[in-house]
Amino acid sequence: MSMREYDVIVVGTGPAGLFCAAHLAPAKVLILEKMKLPGRKLLLAGSGQCNLTHSGDVKTFTGNYGDHGNFVKPSLMACSNETVMDFFEHRGVPLFTNENDKVFPVSLRADDVLDALLDACDEAGVEIFYSEVVKSVAPNNGGYSVQTSLTAYQAKYVVIATGGMSYPGTGSTGDGYAFAESLGHTIVLPEPSLTPVYVDDHLLWDLSGISLPAKVSIWHEGKKLMTREGDLLITRFGYSGPVILDASRWMRAGDQLRIAFTPLSPEEVDTLLKERTAESGGKQIQNLLSGLSCPDRLTRALVEISGIPEGTTGGQLTSKMRGALVENLTGFPVIVERVGDFGVAMCTAGGVPLAEINKKTCESKIAPGIFFAGEVMDIDGDTGGYNIQAAFSTGFVAAKTILRMLCA
């Protein structure tokens, strides 16, 4: 019996796959999904509230993709954050932007975003088969044969939108890497990204739950790699929050983090302590530190860690004590034990190398007719909606390119 034929087969029902398929009308399109239900990882986005993009000028987005902003730029220009927001609002999903410029559905329900994507695919005449595991993608008769756990299909074009390896319980287990390798691609080693960090000798574990603006520097073998600023969350095992998550792609076990809990420089904190001691030497140290944007509980803990006995006043503060306190306030040192694994990572670094993909079309340079969309590629963005935006944008570009090729 002959294989069922389609113009396009999309593998995966994440945001990249669904958004791509929704823009492929009037082509005959099939989506294959190995899970029983669609968009399982999408439903976890933004803690189930679905931070689907970031507001502001899309031209500024490229700096939020590590070293890969240049690759994503053409897709972002073709399908901007405004394009994505219009797509959902025109389908009955009103949106709002929070104080951090993150865009959410007003309902704060990821289900509404998924339903809009599925409705758009339905309107486009897209077929979706669930519980059908793709086993292989291979060249066949000028197109590609897609073999599943149940049968085989034929298509002129295939879009691999299988995601990465984070949150494997949602079906994101790196299947697309094997398909890409079988077609001649190499793979950049997949690693967890946007992950919390676990630290050795966690001296602030009992302050779990405290969140504050901070500056974090990463030091590797005695050399500073980078510094990032943003909200920091103290956890029972280490640190999280946007500043840690965004920087985690550069962290390795054994690296040192130096955390500044105040926006003041070491020299400014040292001067402030000297001046306040001269003015109010009878006050206890933690009272002399008011106004440093550091919560009282954290200030008290840092005073203790600095070897300053409880009840010590400014007049009793030695230069050694003051030096230790300044260091802990402006460059608190911690050693990375490990970063989180794929079970807690929000996305995956690594995947199909960008050098092997046409950035203007998202088509493979090695296997013509194969397209990639979303996290299966070696793209990982910062928190704040940048990863889902990249998934939408690359899926859109793949769809528009395929339509042009079908009409040629």
Buried (B, 14 or more C-beta within 10 A) or exposed (E): EEBBBBBBBBBBBBBBBBBBBBBBBEBBBBBBBBBEEBBBBBBBBBEEBBBBBBBEEBEEBBEBBBEBBEBBBBBBBBBBBEBBBEBBBEBEBEBEBEEBEBBBBEBBBBBBBBBBBBBBBEEBEBBBBEEBBBBBBBEBEEBBBBBBEEEBBBBBBBBBBBBBBBBBEBBBBBBBBBBBEEBEBEBBEBBBBBBBBBBEEBBBEEBEEBEBBBBBBBBBEEEEBEEBBBBBBBBEBBBBBBBBBBBBBBBEEEBBBBBBBBBBEBEBBBEBBBEBBEEBEEBBBBBBBEEBEBBEBBBBBBBBBBEBEEEBBBEBBEEEBBEBBBBBBBBBEBBBBBBBEBEBBBBBBBBBBBEBBBBBBBBBBBBEBBBBBBBBBBBBBBBBBBBBBBBBBBBBBBBBBBBEBBEE
